[in-house]
Amino acid sequence: MKSMEGIQHKTVSVNGINMHIAEKGEGPLILFIHGFPELWYTWRHQINGLAALGYRALAPDLRGYGGTDVPDCVADYTCFHVVGDLIALLDNEAPPEKEDKVFVVGHDWGAIIAWLLCLFRPDRVKALFNLSAPFVPCDPRFKPVETLEVLLGKDYYIVRFQEPGEIEAEFAEISLRRAVLELLSYRIPDPLYLPKGNLFGHPLDCPVNLPPWLSDQDADYYANQFQETGITGALNYYRNIDTDWELLAPWWKSQIQVPVKFAMGDHDLVYTMPGIKDYIHNGGFKRNVPFLEEALVINGVSHWINEEIPDQINQLLFDFFSKFN
């Protein structure tokens, strides 16, 4: 597989779990943090591209994903656990005495985790480039899942993910493989709804219509990994949204105090969420992220921006990070 050539893999012990990481290159470290339902593999184009440009690209499978351990308990997936994993990983791979600050790139859930990494430990981040999910502080007045259900209904995917075992059983009915590929192929700039008995609205006797940037080989890699580990670990991030909201209360109104650049597609389902366009374009985002250089919205691009236009994203990453070397 060409996209895998030269990428090295190993397992390291961090924060009480065994974590699989993929890496390539030498130079300043870039930590890539994947989203849902992704893996280190979502960064394959960036790993190769940035390694060729003089960086050490490192992408873990987060806890619950791929080759990394899958803790059994929902409570083991809070923001403190996940950010703790990444700090321990940096301590192992880029000890402060050798490389006190690193570059960070996140997408989707990975972007949320990257924002929190910067919120908790700005001393370890040289600069952040996030994709798809802007920084939105947890408002203590509004419990997240309850608010989403009021705004978007009980079939909204985040609401549907809350009950342990329920959506897993429904995914199993259509096959977990199909569910993963349907999620990876979702590129409609509208909320994702998963009504019971008609999860993705497609006949089960028809193959999933893969997007042009996801080959059959790529789809197989994702599907096989999730078939091996299950998807419960990945879903447990969503099941901690309300818990994280409570844990983050001390940081209410705190700002992200590292240099940041942000990009998303105008066809991203996040971009069409209630209030997000206004927040990004009319000052709210910049108030919470004062060192935001730019919030770039790219026309005609979907949620899967780093896979859809990898060369453009690689160039943006290189141009931004070069300012800090």
QUINORLIN-V49355 format. One line per field, one symbol per residue. phi: phi as a letter, one per 30 degrees, with the letter a starting at -180 (. if undefined). psi: psi as a letter, one per 30 degrees, with the letter a starting at -180 (. if undefined). burial: + if it has 24 or more other ideal C-beta (glycine too) atoms within 12 Angstrom, else -. A space follows every 10 residues. Layout:
# QUINORLIN-V49355
phi=???
psi=???
burial=???
This chain:
# QUINORLIN-V49355
phi=.edcdidcba cbcbhibccd bcaajbkedc cccdccccae ddceddeddd ddcjcccbbd ddejbhdcec eddeddbddd dddeeddddd ddcbeedcad bbdbbbbhed deddededdd bddccdabbc bicddbeddd dbdedddddd dbjdcdeddd dddeiddedd dddcjeeded ddddcdbcdb edcbddiaec icdddcdddd dddcdedded deddddddci cdeddddddc edddeddded ceidcdcbdb bbbaddcddd dcdeideddd ccjdddddbd cddaccccdi ccdcddcdbd dddedddddd dedcd
psi=jeffkfkkkl kljkhglkkk kklklkakkj jkjlakiaae ffgeeeeeee efggljkkjl klkfkbglli kekefgglee eeeeeeeeee eefikefeif klkkklkbee eeeeeeeeee ifffkelkjk kejljjkjjf fjkeeeeeee eflffkeeef fejkfefeee eeefkeeeee eeeffjhkhl kjkikkfheg gkkfgklkjk lffjleeeee eeeeeeeefl geeeffeefg eeeeeefgef gkglljhlkk kkkllfgkfe fglkfeeeee fgfeeeefif gjekjkjkkg kaeheffeie eeeeeeeeee fffg.
burial=--+---+-+- -+-++-++++ +++++-++++ ++++++++++ ++++++++++ +-+-++++++ ++++++++++ +--+-+++++ ++++++++++ -+++----+- ++++++++++ ++++++++++ ++-+++++++ ++++++++-- ---++-++-- -+--++++++ ++----++-+ +--+-+++++ +++++++-+- ++-+----++ -------+-+ +-++---++- +++-++--++ ++++++++++ +++++-++-- +----+-+++ ++++++++++ +++--+--++ ----+--++- +++-++++-- ++++++++++ -+++-+++-+ +--+-
